[in-house]
Amino acid sequence: MLLHGVVGCSWRDEGAVEVATEPAGNLDCLYPLVWDDRYYEPAVDVPDSSKLEEHLGPGVILGCGSPEMGYYPDDGTEVRRVEGIHPSVAVAAQVYDSTQWAVFAAPGYLIESPRHPLHEALAETWGYTRPHPGRRCDETLRTRARSLATPDLGQPLEVVAVDPAVEDLLVAPGGNRSVSIDPETDLIGLDRNGVPYVGKNDDLMLVLNVCVDEDDPVPSEPFLVAESVRKL
């Protein structure tokens, strides 16, 4: 079960009176984890086949909330290593009073890649088992580019491109400077801790397919899917 958007905010009940706790800086109710000065996003319940290893120390689940829904404050938690996963890539922790351990994954590591240790656990729910059957790609473009941000889990790359034809597509309506990654994308020279990683300001060479979604009842602008990404 994915944690993104699943856990909602609520009021804390004190007897018959509903009282909001102190507001925290994070108001999106995604409950990210901070451990060892690293930021992690909630990804998936610890799979039954996974083994929790040594305790890594204390972490903090960042609070969330709003005046309408109430607030959860920051909350301390214990962080543990997941067998076979480097702690820089993902760790395990518990959210508030839950007895279920969840895996929290660091941004930038591309879960779309089969080399990500959480790829199999997330692939079916997040749609990374195979390319969308309605996708048609009729043109291939190549360009140098620079990453403008470290991508969050499952989010496309946000880039600025040297080639004007690619840049025009990136800034067109609906383009959002986005380049999608899928399990078939060839990722070259991006490995960090054994997993493909893209960070802010990385210089890249991109081979891009210009695609449309033929199953979309409302015709949309072409979008870009990376055939290969190579770090320069």
C-alpha positions in Angstrom: 0.0 0.0 0.0 1.5 3.3 -1.0 1.7 6.0 1.6 1.5 9.0 -0.7 -1.8 10.8 0.0 -3.1 7.9 2.0 -2.6 9.2 5.5 -4.9 12.2 6.2 -4.7 15.0 8.7 -7.2 15.2 11.6 -7.9 17.0 14.8 -6.5 15.7 18.1 -9.3 14.8 20.4 -9.1 15.9 24.1 -12.2 14.5 25.7 -15.2 16.1 24.0 -13.2 19.0 22.6 -11.3 18.9 19.3 -8.0 20.7 19.6 -5.5 21.5 16.8 -1.9 20.9 17.6 0.8 23.4 16.7 1.2 23.9 13.0 4.3 22.6 11.3 6.1 24.0 8.2 5.1 21.1 6.0 1.4 21.3 5.1 1.0 18.6 2.4 0.4 15.6 4.7 2.9 13.4 2.9 4.8 12.7 6.1 8.4 12.8 4.8 11.3 11.6 6.9 14.5 13.4 7.8 17.4 11.3 9.0 21.1 12.1 9.1 20.4 15.4 7.3 18.8 13.5 4.4 15.2 13.9 3.2 13.1 10.8 2.3 9.7 10.4 0.8 7.2 7.7 2.0 7.1 5.0 -0.7 5.6 1.6 0.3 5.0 -0.7 3.3 8.0 -2.9 3.9 7.5 -5.9 1.7 7.0 -9.3 3.4 10.1 -10.5 1.7 12.3 -7.7 3.1 14.2 -7.9 6.4 14.9 -5.0 8.7 18.5 -4.8 9.8 20.3 -2.6 12.4 18.9 0.5 13.9 20.5 3.6 12.3 19.4 6.1 14.9 16.6 8.7 15.4 14.8 10.5 12.7 11.9 13.0 12.4 8.6 12.6 10.5 7.8 16.1 9.4 4.4 17.4 10.5 1.6 18.6 8.3 -1.8 20.1 8.5 -4.1 23.1 7.8 -6.5 25.3 9.8 -9.4 23.3 8.3 -8.1 19.8 8.9 -5.9 20.3 12.0 -2.2 19.7 12.5 0.2 16.9 13.1 3.5 18.2 14.6 6.9 16.9 13.8 7.4 13.5 15.4 10.5 11.5 16.4 10.9 8.0 15.0 13.5 5.2 14.9 15.2 4.5 11.6 16.3 1.1 10.5 18.2 -0.3 7.5 16.4 -2.5 5.0 18.4 -5.5 3.9 20.1 -5.1 0.6 19.4 -1.3 0.3 22.0 1.4 0.9 20.7 3.8 3.6 21.3 6.7 1.2 18.7 5.2 -1.2 16.0 4.1 1.3 15.4 3.3 5.0 12.5 2.0 7.1 10.6 3.9 9.8 7.2 4.1 11.5 4.7 7.0 11.0 3.3 8.3 14.3 1.4 5.5 16.2 1.5 3.0 13.3 2.9 -0.4 14.1 3.6 -1.0 10.4 7.2 -0.3 9.2 7.3 1.7 5.9 10.1 2.2 3.4 11.1 5.8 2.9 13.0 6.5 -0.4 15.4 9.4 -1.2 14.6 11.6 -4.2 16.8 11.6 -7.2 17.2 7.8 -7.3 15.1 6.8 -10.3 12.5 4.2 -9.2 11.5 3.8 -12.9 14.7 1.8 -13.4 14.7 -1.9 -12.7 18.0 -1.3 -10.9 16.2 0.6 -8.1 15.7 -1.8 -5.2 12.1 -0.7 -4.8 11.2 -0.9 -8.5 9.4 -4.2 -8.3 7.5 -3.2 -5.2 6.3 0.0 -6.8 6.1 -0.9 -10.5 2.6 -2.2 -10.9 0.9 0.5 -8.7 3.0 3.3 -10.2 2.6 2.1 -13.8 6.2 1.1 -14.5 5.7 -2.4 -15.6 5.6 -1.5 -19.4 5.2 1.5 -21.6 1.6 2.8 -22.0 -0.1 0.8 -24.8 -1.6 3.9 -26.3 1.7 5.8 -26.7 2.9 6.5 -30.2 6.3 8.0 -30.8 7.1 9.2 -34.3 10.3 11.3 -33.9 13.6 11.1 -32.1 15.6 14.1 -31.0 19.1 14.4 -29.4 20.3 17.2 -27.2 22.6 18.2 -24.4 20.6 19.3 -21.4 20.9 20.3 -17.7 18.7 19.1 -14.9 16.9 21.9 -13.1 16.0 19.9 -10.0 16.5 16.6 -8.2 13.4 14.7 -9.2 10.9 13.5 -6.6 9.9 9.9 -6.6 8.3 9.0 -9.9 8.4 12.5 -11.2 9.9 13.3 -14.7 13.2 15.0 -15.2 12.9 18.8 -15.4 15.5 20.1 -17.8 16.7 22.9 -20.0 17.9 21.8 -23.4 20.6 23.1 -25.8 18.8 22.0 -29.0 16.1 24.6 -29.9 13.7 22.0 -31.2 13.7 20.2 -27.8 13.5 23.4 -25.9 10.5 24.4 -27.9 8.7 21.2 -26.8 9.8 21.6 -23.2 8.2 25.1 -23.0 5.1 24.4 -25.1 1.7 24.3 -23.4 1.7 21.2 -21.2 5.4 20.6 -21.6 6.4 21.7 -18.1 10.1 21.1 -19.0 9.4 17.4 -18.4 11.2 14.4 -19.8 9.7 11.1 -18.7 11.7 8.0 -17.8 10.4 4.5 -18.2 11.9 1.0 -17.4 13.3 0.7 -21.0 15.2 4.0 -20.8 19.0 3.3 -21.1 20.6 5.1 -18.1 24.4 5.5 -18.5 26.9 6.9 -16.0 24.2 7.8 -13.5 24.9 5.3 -10.8 25.2 6.4 -7.2 25.2 3.7 -4.5 24.4 1.2 -7.2 21.2 3.0 -8.4 20.7 5.4 -11.3 20.5 9.0 -9.8 19.9 12.4 -11.3 20.6 15.6 -9.2 20.1 19.3 -9.7 22.5 20.8 -12.3 23.6 17.5 -13.7 24.8 17.8 -17.3 23.2 15.2 -19.5 23.0 13.9 -23.1 19.5 12.9 -24.0 18.0 10.8 -26.8 14.3 11.6 -26.7 11.2 10.1 -28.3 8.5 12.6 -29.2 5.2 10.9 -28.3 1.5 11.3 -28.2 -1.2 9.3 -26.2 -3.6 7.9 -28.8 -5.9 6.7 -26.0 -6.5 10.2 -24.7 -10.0 11.3 -25.7 -8.8 14.9 -25.7 -5.9 15.4 -28.1 -2.9 16.7 -26.2 0.5 18.2 -26.9 3.4 15.8 -27.7 5.5 14.7 -24.7 9.1 13.6 -24.4 10.2 10.1 -23.3 13.9 9.4 -22.8 15.3 6.6 -24.9 18.6 7.1 -23.2 20.1 9.5 -20.5 23.8 9.7 -20.2 25.6 11.8 -17.6 28.3 14.1 -19.1 
